[in-house]
Amino acid sequence: MCLPPAMFRFAALPMKVSRKDETGDAFHPTLLAAFANAPSYGGGMKIAPWARLDDGKLDICLVREVNKFKAFCLFPTIYFGRHVKVAGVDSFQTDWIRLETESPLALYADGEYVCETPVEIGILPRALQVIVPSV
């Protein structure tokens, strides 16, 4: 399927996101919920341009419901990490998060099915030794 027609048919799904020690306030229509520990994925899409493998944080990018044309224009900006400055995109770091949907939704990691929502995702700092380039 070609990207433009798929983007115009895709509908935002109601999601509730809760951080550690707080409750998600409500379900919000969401186009994308990405949880990363590295700056890019999918062939160079800089979904979390500030992310570092060794900082002990999950890097979250939520694209809330925006009109179809804005979503279409937003997509290419992900390759340069500029999407994080666009209204309707929420990005932050945490070490634990809970994601809920009104009905179960499949969750994928690196293109592989993992489980269904609701899901809690956390990070264990220094649990795995990773070699990273010096800055």
Residue pairs with C-beta under 8 A, 6 or more apart in sequence:
3 75
4 72
7 68
7 71
7 72
7 75
8 68
8 72
10 31
10 71
12 29
12 30
12 31
12 64
12 65
13 29
13 30
13 101
13 102
13 105
14 27
14 28
14 29
14 30
14 101
14 102
15 27
15 28
15 29
15 30
15 33
15 62
15 99
15 100
15 101
16 24
16 25
16 26
16 27
16 28
16 99
16 100
16 101
17 24
17 28
17 33
17 60
17 62
17 97
17 98
17 99
17 100
18 24
18 97
18 98
18 100
19 92
19 94
19 96
19 97
20 94
20 95
20 96
20 97
24 98
24 100
27 100
27 101
27 102
28 64
28 65
29 64
29 65
30 62
30 63
30 64
30 65
31 63
31 64
31 65
31 66
31 71
32 61
32 62
32 63
33 60
33 61
33 62
33 63
33 99
34 41
34 47
34 48
34 60
34 61
34 62
35 58
35 59
35 60
35 97
35 121
36 47
36 48
36 51
36 58
36 59
36 60
36 61
37 51
37 53
37 57
37 58
37 59
37 123
38 48
38 51
38 53
39 46
39 47
39 48
39 49
39 50
39 51
39 52
39 81
40 46
40 47
40 48
40 49
41 47
41 110
44 79
45 78
45 79
46 78
46 79
46 80
46 81
47 59
47 61
47 78
48 59
48 60
48 61
48 91
49 81
49 84
50 59
50 84
50 91
50 93
51 57
51 59
52 132
53 130
53 132
54 130
54 132
55 93
56 95
56 123
56 125
56 126
57 93
57 94
57 95
57 123
58 93
58 94
58 95
58 96
58 97
58 121
58 122
58 123
59 91
59 92
59 93
60 90
60 91
60 92
60 93
60 94
60 97
61 83
61 84
61 89
61 90
61 91
62 89
62 90
62 91
63 71
63 74
63 83
63 88
63 89
64 88
64 89
64 90
65 88
66 74
66 88
70 88
74 83
74 86
74 88
74 89
77 83
77 86
83 89
84 91
95 122
95 123
95 125
96 120
96 121
96 122
96 123
97 120
97 121
97 122
98 118
98 119
98 120
98 121
99 107
99 117
99 118
99 119
99 120
99 121
100 117
100 118
101 117
101 118
104 116
104 117
105 116
105 117
106 113
106 115
106 116
107 113
107 114
107 115
107 116
107 117
107 119
108 114
